Amino acid sequence: MKTQIGIIGAGPAGLLLARILQMNGIESVILERRSRDYVLARLRAGVLEQGTVDTLRAYGVNERLDRDGMPHEQTTFYWNERRHVIVIADEAGRRLTTYGQNRIVEDLITLREADGLPILFEAQVEALDGLTDRPAITYVQDGARKTLECDFIAGCDGYLGVSRRYIPDADAHSYLHEFPFSWFGILAEAPPKPEKRGFAHHVRGLAVASARSPRQSRLYLQVDPDFEIDSMSDDQIWDELDLRLTDETGTPLNRGPITEKSVARLRAFVCERMQHGKLAIAGDAAHIVPPSGAKGLNLAVGDVRLLAEAIGRHLRGDDDLLSRYSELALQRIWPTVHWSCLMSEALHVFPGQTGFDTRRQHMTLDHWINSETGSRRFREAMLGLPYAV
Ligand SMILES: Cc1cc2nc3c(=O)[nH]c(=O)nc-3n(C[C@H](O)[C@H](O)[C@H](O)COP(=O)(O)OP(=O)(O)OC[C@H]3O[C@@H](n4cnc5c(N)ncnc54)[C@H](O)[C@@H]3O)c2cc1C
């Protein structure tokens, strides 16, 4: 089989890249190791920067987003049993929108399939060849070993994918930081309360309350790295969330059936080499951020916008942008990684933490809420400015 661009991975990065290329008259084939059902059921992120919403609109991925996306203009911090509201929307009308990553993935797959364009599910990529000359992807599907020849390969295969290892010296140009805790996430059929939405800094650890839809709440608890997913009953989970999110009103969360549970280790990772010959990597294949800033999906969208432009020019014989792809992408990646780590450092309880450490964390939160410069910094970072896609 032959195509112009071989894309590894049907996550948001690979699917959106294929869509942008398609709108620019460039054909691609997507190879995805998981089944279609598995990919559609994967929950993950849900907070979109304005730049991400604008990008999805620009490429026609907005019918359901415009109908069901939930704009939000402020967030809340809870600590010392008090509630502190901070405005995120700015005077230019930019704000955040809640719309699940699983729905973006479904929208992109539906559009691609309606156009009769190829996504090969359960196609596990095993090797890449000819990266400086004639690229080829070897994959296994239905027990058979097959080859996809292409002009260029986009590795959008996530943190555990194969493509990064084909970039020479990628490990030597990578940085990994592991945080000493995980996030235990639940999805619940419980209408989120607007006044109970935000980040709690509590002596027992962080808690996050967010929405997935008018009927679904997405909630997180900081837990130890060795936390067992079934070690808490549903009542214990709700009690712990209410305890950490306590405020002066005493309002509890709306409770409802818990339909999904997951545990994710918090880490930050950046590979500074994102391109080699006719291979480039994008999204989680190149970087991971701790979820406190809700930036992973937004960063992936920024990468593929840039990469689509670089690939288009490369096919027309101009390699200038492609040769600067890593440098330009990193100008947005590093500040975002830094911000996501700052959020994590301010909100979690660390092993051996002292009262002094906690007071300093409160000072950081107080700065974001009560000082003009701190509020502006917080707003710009949450909106993805000045590094917006
Ligand atoms: C468990 C988890 C929970 C998360 N929760 C949040 C959250 O709550 N909030 C937030 O903001 N962000 C969250 N994120 C981050 C966000 O979801 C990611 O940044 C986003 O998914 C990045 O998209 P991507 O397309 O780059 O990678 P992915 O979504 O990981 O997609 C990569 C795709 O490549 C496929 N693949 C991998 N290897 C191969 C191979 N060899 N052959 C073929 N296909 C392959 C994978 O199956 C996958 O479909 C979470 C991430 C994870 C992993």
The ligand as an SDF file (V2000), in Angstrom:
LIG
                    3D

 53 58  0  0  0  0  0  0  0  0999 V2000
   -4.3340    7.8300   31.0340 C   0  0  0  0  0  0  0  0  0  0  0  0
   -4.3300    9.2710   30.5800 C   0  0  0  0  0  0  0  0  0  0  0  0
   -5.2240   10.1800   31.1520 C   0  0  0  0  0  0  0  0  0  0  0  0
   -5.2120   11.5090   30.7600 C   0  0  0  0  0  0  0  0  0  0  0  0
   -6.0530   12.3910   31.3660 N   0  0  0  0  0  0  0  0  0  0  0  0
   -6.0020   13.6900   31.0140 C   0  0  0  0  0  0  0  0  0  0  0  0
   -6.8410   14.6250   31.6500 C   0  0  0  0  0  0  0  0  0  0  0  0
   -7.6370   14.2750   32.5100 O   0  0  0  0  0  0  0  0  0  0  0  0
   -6.7300   15.9390   31.2810 N   0  0  0  0  0  0  0  0  0  0  0  0
   -5.8310   16.3480   30.3080 C   0  0  0  0  0  0  0  0  0  0  0  0
   -5.7590   17.5330   29.9930 O   0  0  0  0  0  0  0  0  0  0  0  0
   -5.0470   15.4810   29.6800 N   0  0  0  0  0  0  0  0  0  0  0  0
   -5.1080   14.1620   30.0120 C   0  0  0  0  0  0  0  0  0  0  0  0
   -4.3090   13.2920   29.3970 N   0  0  0  0  0  0  0  0  0  0  0  0
   -3.4530   13.8010   28.3150 C   0  0  0  0  0  0  0  0  0  0  0  0
   -4.1550   13.8020   26.9710 C   0  0  0  0  0  0  0  0  0  0  0  0
   -5.1680   12.8370   26.9380 O   0  0  0  0  0  0  0  0  0  0  0  0
   -3.0980   13.5340   25.9080 C   0  0  0  0  0  0  0  0  0  0  0  0
   -2.2190   14.6490   25.9230 O   0  0  0  0  0  0  0  0  0  0  0  0
   -3.6520   13.3290   24.5130 C   0  0  0  0  0  0  0  0  0  0  0  0
   -4.3190   12.0820   24.4450 O   0  0  0  0  0  0  0  0  0  0  0  0
   -2.5300   13.3650   23.4780 C   0  0  0  0  0  0  0  0  0  0  0  0
   -2.9980   12.9060   22.2370 O   0  0  0  0  0  0  0  0  0  0  0  0
   -2.0600   12.0730   21.2760 P   0  0  0  0  0  0  0  0  0  0  0  0
   -2.8710   11.8460   20.0530 O   0  0  0  0  0  0  0  0  0  0  0  0
   -0.7480   12.7420   21.1590 O   0  0  0  0  0  0  0  0  0  0  0  0
   -1.7540   10.6890   22.0180 O   0  0  0  0  0  0  0  0  0  0  0  0
   -2.7350    9.4930   22.3840 P   0  0  0  0  0  0  0  0  0  0  0  0
   -4.0880   10.0030   22.6870 O   0  0  0  0  0  0  0  0  0  0  0  0
   -2.0270    8.6810   23.4100 O   0  0  0  0  0  0  0  0  0  0  0  0
   -2.8430    8.6470   21.0340 O   0  0  0  0  0  0  0  0  0  0  0  0
   -1.7840    7.8250   20.5660 C   0  0  0  0  0  0  0  0  0  0  0  0
   -2.3860    6.7000   19.7560 C   0  0  0  0  0  0  0  0  0  0  0  0
   -1.3380    5.9280   19.1670 O   0  0  0  0  0  0  0  0  0  0  0  0
   -1.6760    4.5600   19.2580 C   0  0  0  0  0  0  0  0  0  0  0  0
   -0.4430    3.7640   19.1740 N   0  0  0  0  0  0  0  0  0  0  0  0
    0.5540    3.6660   20.0910 C   0  0  0  0  0  0  0  0  0  0  0  0
    1.5240    2.8330   19.6560 N   0  0  0  0  0  0  0  0  0  0  0  0
    1.1400    2.3970   18.4330 C   0  0  0  0  0  0  0  0  0  0  0  0
    1.7130    1.5050   17.4880 C   0  0  0  0  0  0  0  0  0  0  0  0
    2.8750    0.8730   17.7210 N   0  0  0  0  0  0  0  0  0  0  0  0
    1.0570    1.2550   16.3240 N   0  0  0  0  0  0  0  0  0  0  0  0
   -0.1340    1.8790   16.0640 C   0  0  0  0  0  0  0  0  0  0  0  0
   -0.7370    2.7290   16.9400 N   0  0  0  0  0  0  0  0  0  0  0  0
   -0.1030    2.9930   18.1130 C   0  0  0  0  0  0  0  0  0  0  0  0
   -2.3810    4.4650   20.6100 C   0  0  0  0  0  0  0  0  0  0  0  0
   -3.1860    3.3010   20.7200 O   0  0  0  0  0  0  0  0  0  0  0  0
   -3.1910    5.7390   20.6100 C   0  0  0  0  0  0  0  0  0  0  0  0
   -4.4700    5.5600   20.0390 O   0  0  0  0  0  0  0  0  0  0  0  0
   -4.3110   11.9440   29.7570 C   0  0  0  0  0  0  0  0  0  0  0  0
   -3.4410   11.0230   29.1560 C   0  0  0  0  0  0  0  0  0  0  0  0
   -3.4420    9.6940   29.5640 C   0  0  0  0  0  0  0  0  0  0  0  0
   -2.4710    8.7290   28.9140 C   0  0  0  0  0  0  0  0  0  0  0  0
  1  2  1  0
  2  3  1  0
  2 52  2  0
  3  4  2  0
  4  5  1  0
  4 50  1  0
  5  6  2  0
  6  7  1  0
  6 13  1  0
  7  8  2  0
  7  9  1  0
  9 10  1  0
 10 11  2  0
 10 12  1  0
 12 13  2  0
 13 14  1  0
 14 15  1  0
 14 50  1  0
 15 16  1  0
 16 17  1  0
 16 18  1  0
 18 19  1  0
 18 20  1  0
 20 21  1  0
 20 22  1  0
 22 23  1  0
 23 24  1  0
 24 25  2  0
 24 26  1  0
 24 27  1  0
 27 28  1  0
 28 29  2  0
 28 30  1  0
 28 31  1  0
 31 32  1  0
 32 33  1  0
 33 34  1  0
 33 48  1  0
 34 35  1  0
 35 36  1  0
 35 46  1  0
 36 37  1  0
 36 45  1  0
 37 38  2  0
 38 39  1  0
 39 40  1  0
 39 45  2  0
 40 41  1  0
 40 42  2  0
 42 43  1  0
 43 44  2  0
 44 45  1  0
 46 47  1  0
 46 48  1  0
 48 49  1  0
 50 51  2  0
 51 52  1  0
 52 53  1  0
M  END
$$$$
